[in-house]
Amino acid sequence: MKMDGLNAKNVLRVFLEIAQSMRYRGLMLNERYLHHYFSHQLQDKYGLLDLTGGGGAITLHPEWPTYKTQTGLLYGRYKKENGEYRPNPNGKAGFIDFAIGNYEKPDIGIEFQLKYGWAQEEIVYDFLKLLDRKNPFTASISFNIIFRQTKLARGGDLRRLEEHMNDAIGEAKKRLGNGGYDDSRELHLIVTEIDKDNNRRHWHYDKAIGTFKETLPLIS
């Protein structure tokens, strides 16, 4: 899964740098700021987006659709019913924040969230698309930043946050059904919580034990 030296672990390193250095900047920030910052960092390191036709392939695809007949993309389709996103053969495309690789069959799928609290259904939907066997990824990365206007979650709030994380991955697998999610792909699900004083806490999903752990993933 290499593209001129780039693989999922290289991409993950960019995320870990952001997780450890990003600072609370008040209520002005939203997910789009994070998108632009990430793509700038990745482009600066690897030059994946050549729009001038200089010979380099375009391998960074923002808002990549899982289904688009005009370009031959016939992967996962989804429908929102009763407030919940589910796989549906008659549904619409699920848009991936960034895909990396060949447009027709990218290797890496990436989803972001930047909120001031936990957005359960939106995160379940992100996990759903990243786990869906119908989508072509060999590696999936989710990066969620939670900004706190006061202090990091503590006590019951902290326990509920950790429950929400594990419930989200469980719900995504449940909606995909037996055999609907790809258990073989490389999976990196990261949550970073940052408060107004720039204290921070991190979690990542440990696939081996099937739960989120309070630490950043180690990269070999």
Disulfide bonds with the S-S distance in Angstrom:
none
